Amino acid sequence: MLERQEELGYTWSVDFDEAADRLYGMVPGEFTSARDALAKEAKAAGDAALAKRIKALRKPTAVAWAVNRTARERSQELGRLLGLGRRLRDAWRAQDADALAEAGRERTPLIARVVRSVREEAEAAGHPLASTADLEIEQTLDAAVVDEDAAEQVRLGRLTRPLSYSGFTPAPVVRPAPEPAARAKPTPKAEPEAERRAGDEERRERERRDTERREAERRRRIENLENALAEAEQAVQEAERGRADWEAERAEAVLEQERRAAKVETITAKLVKAKDKLNAAEHRLEVARREETNAERAVRSARRRAEQARATLDEARSADE
């Protein structure tokens, strides 16, 4: 927890989890400016480490933001899906075919309901998702169902991009079925013209659907690649801004260091002069003490000579009388 007493008289406080929750609850357009402001406040409050952690938080994609919002606004509904995931994983570990079958039956309709909820939350916030977003939402929710770490990420509501799961997916345990009794092959009959035409029509319909499906997958793939490129370019811009911030910080630090060094140099020069003056004063004191000692000796010698002269004079005067 970080606290700072402001000039206006109130205390500003925040910790990393609170900052992350606040940021990932915002719409994507507000994320970057809010994150930079929080990082700046943390730095101003004297916690550079916290400022660096906040600055490193990445802006979520539209789908990731919508799933994060659903985790906050519809936690109960999402909790049912995550609970189903726990049941599915437990059933797979126990190889419980009945429990796996039951969870499998619930899985698809429940994911579909949560996908709709994610869309509804995005629309309610005024940021409806693209028509192709369902696939990324489904992949994210499916990852949360089969993978415990992914479930925790979804529950926290701090995703930066959609999730996907490429590992082994729990599936119902298949019990061997008895071999069917041999049946006599029916005698081939000539295919009626109407049936042949219906078969051709069905085949053409299948081919049309396959073509549409492949085209839709191709468009989704292109859109995903475009989104990935946009995210990468945005990450570059944010990294550039971060570098610019630290370059400015370094420039300020250089100026501060130069100013302090100049001040130390000035003080050092004054100290050298002061030491020279001190040495001169000490030398003067030493000379004065020595000369004072010599002068005291001269005074005593002169006094002795004066006393001797006075005694000699007194003797001479006495002799004349």
Salt bridges, closest charged atoms under 4 A:
GLU6 OE2 - ARG4 NH2 2.52
ASP17 OD1 - ARG158 NH2 3.32
GLU18 OE2 - ARG22 NH2 3.25
ASP21 OD1 - ARG72 NH2 3.93
ASP21 OD1 - ARG158 NE 3.14
ASP36 OD1 - ARG35 NH2 3.03
ASP36 OD1 - LYS55 NZ 2.90
GLU77 OE1 - ARG74 NH1 3.81
ASP90 OD1 - ARG93 NH2 2.51
GLU106 OE2 - ARG87 NH2 2.94
GLU120 OE1 - ARG74 NH2 2.91
GLU121 OE1 - ARG69 NE 3.11
GLU121 OE2 - ARG74 NE 2.84
ASP134 OD1 - ARG119 NE 2.56
ASP142 OD1 - ARG107 NH2 2.72
GLU152 OE2 - ARG155 NH2 2.44
GLU193 OE2 - ARG196 NH2 2.22
GLU193 OE2 - ARG197 NE 3.12
ASP200 OD2 - ARG196 NH1 3.21
ASP200 OD1 - ARG203 NH2 2.38
GLU201 OE1 - ARG204 NH2 2.90
GLU202 OE2 - ARG206 NH1 3.44
GLU205 OE2 - ARG208 NH2 2.18
GLU205 OE2 - ARG209 NH1 3.43
ASP210 OD1 - ARG213 NH2 3.97
GLU212 OE2 - ARG208 NH1 2.52
GLU215 OE2 - ARG218 NH2 2.60
GLU215 OE2 - ARG219 NH1 3.61
GLU217 OE2 - ARG213 NH1 3.23
GLU231 OE1 - ARG161 NH2 3.44
GLU238 OE1 - ARG35 NH1 3.29
GLU238 OE1 - ARG58 NH2 2.86
GLU240 OE1 - ARG243 NH2 2.51
ASP245 OD2 - LYS55 NZ 3.04
GLU247 OE2 - ARG243 NE 3.80
GLU249 OE1 - LYS43 NZ 2.65
GLU256 OE1 - ARG259 NH2 3.13
GLU256 OE2 - ARG260 NE 2.86
